[in-house]
Each structure stands twice: as C-alpha cells, then as structure tokens.
Amino acid sequence: MCLIGLFATSCEEDTPIGVNIQPEEDLLESYSCHLTINTGTIVSDSLLSKADFLLFGRYSDELFGEVSAEYVSQLDARIGGVILPDTTVVDENSGISGIMNTLLTDIDKKFGKIKSLKNAKNFTIDSTRYIMQYNSDFWGDSTALQAVQVYELNKPLDKDKYYTNTNPADYCDQSILLGEQNYQIKHSREIVVPLPDEIGKRISDFYINGKTQTQKAFNDLFKGVYVKHAFNEGTILQVTVSGILVYYHYDAEILTTYNGKDTTVTSEGLKERYGINPLVTSYFLSGNKAVKRANAIQHEEWSTTVNRINANDSVNTFTYTPAGVYTQVVIPYNEIMDSVKAKASDTTKVKFNSVRLVLHRQDMKNKYAYSGQMLLIAKDSIESFFLNNRMPDGYSSFISTLDTKKDIFAFNVTAPIQSRLNGEGIRFPDEMVMVPVSRISANSTHYYNQQMWMTSTSLYGTGAEEKLKPCVDVIFTKRQ
C-alpha cells in the first residue's frame, strides 16, 4: 500500500516588488509506504556468559521444553586480604571481619572491650561450607524439592571468555564430590552445602604457610568448583553470591580490662573458666566476577522446539532467555527500493524522512516476564557487540524500548537505508535478529548486556490480522 502527497517548501524574503519566488528545484513530492515484513523464531548456539549473577536450577515449560542451568567457577583468592589466623579487633562500625571487641563483655560483664590479640596459635578448622545466596527474583515453584552437588574441578578454567554452551565435563570428571544438599526456596535465600574439613584445611594452609601468594598459585592448589543440579525440576535461581566459607578458632593472649584494670587473659583460660573460646571467626572466598566462571545453560531440544513453532504458528514469533531464542526480522530492502523507484526513477533525488520497523507484542497472560528492551542486530555481530560493551550506533545496531501504550517495538533504521540507497557501503544486512537486553550503568558509562534472566516475549507474525502484522513504515521525499 502506497500513499502519495504533494507539498512545496519555499524561502520567504522581502523583495522590492513584494513577490515570493519558489524555485522549481525546491518542489518536493512526499510518499509513504507500508510493507509487511517476514519474521520467524531462531535459536542461537550460545550466549556470552557475562551476567552479574549465575543461574542455577531446572525448569520445564510446555511451550519451550526444559532448561537447566549449572555453572563452573574459580574462587577469588583475595590475595593480600586474608590473614590466618585473623587477629584484627573490630567494633560494630568497622565493616570488616575480625574479633568483635565486646566478646568478653558478653561472657562476663566485668570484662571491658578487647584492646588487642597477640601470640596466636592452634589454628583449627570448625566447618567448611559452600554457600549459594540467591535473590527473591526466582522463577518457578517455590515448593519443589531439588538438590545441588558441588564437585572440585580437575582441569583449569583457561579461556579468556566463556559462553553458555560451556560443557562442565571439559573441566570436571565428577570424580571428586565435595558435597550435596537438598533444597527448597526459603526466606533466608541461601543454600548451604557442607564440605569436608580437608578442603578448608588445604585452602587455609595456603595462607598460613604460603610464601608467594598469587591468584595463579591458588588456582593451582584449588582449580574451582562445578555446581551441578542433581534432582527434580521446578525453579531457576539468580545466584548473586557464591563461594567457600571456612569457620575456625584459635588460641591467643587477649589484652583487655577486668573491673576497670588492664589485664591479659588466654583463650585456654577462658575456656577452662567459662566453657567457651571466644576466638571464633571465619573467612569467605567468593566466586565473583573477578575470577573466571561460566554458566552452562542446557536446552537440548531447542532446535526441535523452534522448528515446531515456525511450522505450526505463523501468528507468533518469540524471544526466550536465557536460551538464546530470538525473533528474526527480514528487512524488505528490495521491496522498499522498488516502491521508491516506482515514484522516483532518479534515486539521487530521494531522501528518506523515516523508516521504522514496527513489531507488536502479544500478551502472554503474565506467564513470563517480557523483555522491555530489544536490540536489533545481525546475528553474526552479537558476540562482538556484547564482548566490547558497544552501544547501538543507528547504522548496524538499534535499540527499542517497548511502547507500553501501543504495545509495540519500533526501530528507526532511516540512516542505514539512506546510506545504502546512496551506495555508501554501510553494512546493513537484510536479515537481523531481535535480542532481549538490559541496560547497565556504571561509573557514568552505559552499555547493554544480553538478558540472562527467565523472560519470554511473544510478537505477532505475518499470520496475524492485518493491523498487528510486523511491518516497515516508510516516508520519503523526491525533489523535482
């Protein structure tokens, strides 16, 4: 469908005879064109594993099938930040770990605050645990009973970057099971897996006896963990904190006051008199973004599922995260050019005022959270875009935020269409994909990450009713 309109522009100036002159070359003809575009659902092999959190769990959906999420991770050795035993005395405002200065007062009111500790000895492991803390934004059934297993890696994580198709078997043969634990979603938002004290001792000896302490030396000692989903299905979690927590105690001389007078007591003496050694503390080694880690997202049946969707459903296309399911958009560049040439054989006189790709969102009745921002980009450019923290440039990559009133995503592709018409060699392929993204702001800079949380967005396809079909709306002008 093409519409034609005619208007004229002129430059108004005062003249001696009071006449407005309108040069012939300033006459413009304006056209609009509305074309349906072809879309489909495709699946990507993998996503760059770059999120601030790690996904864990297993969930099955009647539309998309099963998705499981596990991960491998090194531990941040905190070089220079772990001293064992830790004889630091802290107060409630310190914000660091150590021995609380009011510990003795809690045992006997006649004691004052601890001033310092000296001559530490007899370092002893009390317990070793693998901790997984997750936020409240979980997906699935909170009552589902599931299980986690923690294995020690026997091969190093040696790549510079990792993807969600990472195979844990490349780094772990599952010969060393460190611990396992059943779990359900709890208000504490924490899963605690008991580990052998040998692990705590091996790691602690690195700090007590180590001479040259580096992250590499620590990785040689303890290569990391494979955290495996082991039983049932029902939920996917956002793991925001994970790592090994070691509780220990030691003996030392404690400088304090008793009845207002300076005194020195020993932890052995306190235990004999009060039945308790107050010198109990812990340290935590985190699997954070400072070390190498990778989510392993498994969705073995995605290709079959996507083929079924495309074969049976022309009304809808989908995006689904973290599975790497995208909506593919075929931009009808040749059809746009045919419409232009039908009205302007000399395309050098054509200027595009607006070229917008418009896709309508279909409500999935709150089954999934939908993505509010989409990146339009060539499929083979996805990796470099996110790896290099690029921003949409308006020529080869485009961002759209959902218009919640109209329920549409609209991408402005005017600039590259004009450049391509002008023969300027701008790389702008006919086939592109819509990738769900989230905007990240840090230190006054902004970039986009691929959406890694459980979301699905349904978009109307070419089989939808006319007003909901994906389309491109074009407005261009031709000089006389």
N, C-alpha and C positions, 0 to 999 in steps of 0.2 A: 504494500500500500504506500503510495507516494502522494504527497500534497504539495502544491505549488503556491507561492505567494510572490507578490511584486511590491517592492518599495524603493524609494530613492533617498539618497542622502546628499546633502549639499553643504557648502561652506558659505555662511552668510556674512557679507561685508557691506559696509557703506560705500556706495558708488555715486558719482556725480549725477547720474540720471535716476538713481533710486531703483535700479533693476537688479534682481537676484539672478545670477548666472549659474546654471547647473551643467557642468561639463558632461558630455556623453559618457566618458570613461568612468564616471562616478556612479552610474546606474548599476544597481545590484539586483539580481534575482535571488530570492531565498526559497529553499526547498527543505522539506522534511521527509524522512523515510523511516518506516518501521518494519523491521525484519525479524522473523522468528529465528532463533539460533538453536543449534543442536547441542544437547548436553548428555552426559552419561556418568555412571559411577565407576571409578577405577580404584585400584589398591596399589599402594607403594610398598616396595620391599622392606623399607625400614625408615626410621626417623633418627635424626641426630639426638643422642642421649645427652641432653643439656639442661634439663629442668632443675629448679631449686629443690625439688623433692624427689623421692624414689617411690615408684608404685609397687605395691605388693598385694597379692591375693589372686582370686579366680572368680570369674562371674560368667554366667551363661545367659544368653538372650535369645528369644525365639526368632528374632529377625536376623541378628548378626552372628549368632552362634556363640562359641566360648572364647573368652580372652583370659589369659593368665599372665601374671606379672611377677617376676623374680628379679634378683639383682646380684651382682658381684661388686665388691668394694674393698679397696685398701683402707687402712686406718691412718689418720693424721697423727704422726709420732710426737707432735708438739715439741720439736727439738728446742732445747733451752727453756722449756716451760714446765717440765716435770722433774721434780727433785724428790728422791725417795731415801729415807722417809721425809715427809714434808713437816718441818718443824716451825712453819710460819704460824704466828699467832694473829688471829683476826678478830674483829668485832662485827656486829650485825650490819655495819655500813661498809664493810671492806669490799664486798663484791668479788672476792677471790676465795679460793679454797684454803683450808688450813684448820688449825685447832682453835675453837672458839674460846675467847678469853674468860668467859663466865662459867666454864665447865666445872671447875672446882666449887664455885658458889652453889651450883645446883646440887652438888653432893653434900656439902656442909656449909651452912650459912656463915660460919666463922671465917671461911676462906675468902680472900679477896680475888681480884682478877689475876689471871696468869700474865706474868710480865715477859717471860721468855722460856725457851726449852734448850737444853744442851745435853751432850753426850748420848745421842740417840743410838739405840742398839736393838737387837732381837726383832728385826722386821719380820712380820708373819702375815701371810695371806689369810683372810677370813672367808671371802667368797669372790667368785668371778662370774659375771653375768653379761649376756648380750642384750642390749636394750634397743627397743624399737618404739619410738614415740610417734604418734600419728595425730593429725588434726581432726577436727569434727566433721570435715567435709568428706566423709567416706561414702562409698556407693554400694548399695545392695541391702542385704538382710542382716540387721544387727544381731539377730538370734542365732545365726548359722555358726555351728561349731566347726572350726578349721584347725589346721596345725601348721607349724613352721619348723623347719630343720635348718641348722647352721653348720656348714662344713668349712673346713680350712682349705684354702687354695693351695695347690701344689705346683702351680705354674704362675709366673709373674704376669701382672697386667702391664703389658709392654707397648701398647699402642698410644698414639697421641690423641686419638679421638675414637669414640665408641658409638655404636648405633643400637637401636632396639632389636635388631636381629642377632645380637651377640649370643653366642652359644656358650653357656657356662661350662660345658664339657671341655672346652678348649683350655680352661684354667683349673678345673677341678674334676678329679675322677671319683669323687664322693667316697674315697677310702677313709677319710678322717671325719667322722661325725662328731662335732663338738657338743651339740645339744639339740633337744627338740622340746616343743611345748605346744599344747593345745591352747586355743584362744577363742574368745568371742569379743565383740565390740563392748568396751567398758567405758565408764565415765572417766576413768583415770587416763584413757587414751595412751596406754602403754602395754607393750608385750615384753615380758622378761623371760629370757631363756637361760637357765643355769648352765654354766660351762665348767669343765674340770679346773681345779685349782692349779694344775700343771700349766695351763695357759697363762693364768695370772702370774705364776712364778717365773715362767720363761720371759714374759714381757717385762716384769719388774726387774729381773736380773739385768736387762739391757740398760736400765737407768742406774742401778746400783753399782754394777761392775763395768759398764761400757766406758771405753776410753775415747774413741772417736764416734760421736753420735751424729748420724745424718739420717735423712728420710730413707735413702737408699739402703743404708746398713740395717735400718729397722725392717724394710721390706724384704731384705734377705732373711731376716730372722722370722718374720711373720708376714707372709705374702698377702693375706687378706681373707675375706670370707665370701662364701656363696650362700645366700639366704634363699632357701627353697620353700615353695608352697607344697605341703605334703599331704593334705587331706581335705576332701569335700570341696565345696564351692559356695559362693554366696556374697562375698564382698571384695571390693578393691579399696585399698587404703593409700592415703598420701603419707608416706613416712618422711617426716621432717627432720628427725634426729635419730641417728643410729650409731652404735659403736659398742665397745667393751668397757664395762665398769668394774673396777677392782677395789674391793674393800680390804683394808689391812689395819693392823695395830702394831705398836712398837713400844718399847720402854725408853724412858728418858728422865733426866732430872728436871723438875718443874720449879721455876722461880716464881714465888707468889707472896702473899701475906696471910697470916693467921692471927686473928684477934688484933689486926692492925699492925702486926710486927712482920718484918721481912723474914721469909723462911724458904727453905728448899726442901721439896718432898720428891720421892721417887714414885714412878708408876707401880713398881712392885710393892712398895709400902702401902700405897692407896688400895691396891687390890687385896692385900692382906687385911687391912683395917675395914674397908668399906665393901669389899667383894666386887670391885669394878675397876677396870683400867680405862681411864677417860681418853687415852690417846688412840682413838679410833677415827680413821678418816678414809678417804677414797680418792681415786683419780679416774678420769674418763678419757678414752681415746676415740675420737669421732670419725665416722666415715663421711666426711663433709665434702664440699665442692673443691677443697684444696688438694684432694687426692684423686686418683683415678678410680672411676666407678662407672658402672653401666647397667641400665635396666635391660632385662631380657623380656620382651613382650612377644608372646606366642599366640598366633591365630592361624593355625594350620589350614583352616577351611575357608579363609577369607576369599581366595580367588574363586572358589566354587560358589560362595555366597554372592559375591558381586556379579558373577556371570548370571546367576539365577535372577537377581534383582533387575539387571539390564534386559534379560529376556522376557520377564513377566510383568515389568512395571515401567511403562513409558511416561506415567504420570509423575513419578517422583525420582529424584536423584538424592544422594546422601553424602554427608561427611560423617565420619565416626572416628573419635580419638579415644585412646592413643594408638589405634590400629593402623593409621595411615590410609584411611579411606577418604577419597576426595571426589568432588564433583568436577568432571572435565567439561570445559567450555570450548566449543569450536566457533571461532570468530569468523563470520562470513565475509572476509575481506573482499573476495572476488565479487560477491553479490553487491556489496557496498559500492565497489568501483563501477559495476555495471549500472547501478542506479545513478551514479554521478555522471557517467559518460552518456547516458540517455538524455541528460539535460545539459551537459556541457562537454562537447567533444574536445575542446581545448582545456585540459585539466590544469594547465598552468594558471588559469584564472579562477580556480576553485579554492575556497577556504572553508575548512570545517569549523563551525562555531561550537558544535557539541556532538560528541559521540559517546553514548552511555550504554553500557551493558547492564541490563536490569534482570534480576532473578528474584522470584517471590518465594518467601519462606512458608512452609506449611507447618501448622501447629501439631506437634506430636503428643498433645494432651499431657504435658508435663512428665512424660516417661523419662526423658533425658533433659538435662540442661542443654540449651543450644549455645552455639558459639556466636558471640556478638560482634566479632571482627573476623574478616576474611582477607587473606592475601591472594591476589591473582598473579600467577607467575608460571613460567614454563616449567614443566616437571623436572627437566634436567638442570635447572638453576636453583632448585630448592636447597640443596646441600650447601652450596657456596653462600647463598643469601644468609642462612642462619649461622653458619660457621663464622662468617666475618662480621656478624652483627650489623648487617646493612639495613638501610631504611628504604622504603618504596621510592623509586625515582620518577614515577609517572611516565616512563617510557617502556621499561621491561618488567616492572613490578608495580602493583597497585594495591591500595588498601581501601576497604569499605567497612564502615560501621553500620550495623543494621538500623534502618529507619523503622523504629518501633511503631510509628503511626500507620505507615503504609505496609509494614512487614516486608520490606524489600532490601536487598543488597544492590547498590548501584556503583559501577566502576567507571570512572572518567578515563577513556582511552583516546581522547581527542588528539593529544600531541603526537603519539606514535603513528596514528592513522594518517595525520597530515604529513609527517616526515616520510612515511612510506610512499604516499602519493607523490611527494616531491623527489623521490628517488634518493633520499639521503642515507640509505643503508642502515637505518635503525633496526636493531634486531627485535622483531616483534612477531613471534610465530602465530599461526592460525589456531593451534591447539594449546590451551593453557589449563591450569587447574586452580580450584579454589581450596586454599589451605587454611584451616582454623588456626588463629594465632591469638596470643595475649601480648599486650604492650608492657614493656619493662622500663621502669625509670630508675636510674641510679646515677648519683653524683651529677645531676643536671644534664645527663645524656639520656637518650631514649632509643630503644630498639625493640624488635619483636622476637618472641620465641614461638616455636610451634606449640600448639595447645597439647599438653600431655595428659590432661585430666579426662574423665569419662564424660564425653559430650557427644551428641548427635544432632545434626541439623538436616532437616528434610526440605528439599527445594522442588518446586513444581517443574516438571519436564515438558517435553514437546507434546505429550499426550494430554496435557491439562486443557481446561477450557481456555478459549482464546485470550481472555484478559489476564490470565495467570501464566501464560507461556513465557519461557525465557526469551528475551528479545534484545535487539540493539536499536536504539533510537538515535537517528542521525539528523542533524541540522547543518546545512551548508549553504554558502552563497557563491554566486558566479558573477564576476564583473562583466559588463558589456564590452 
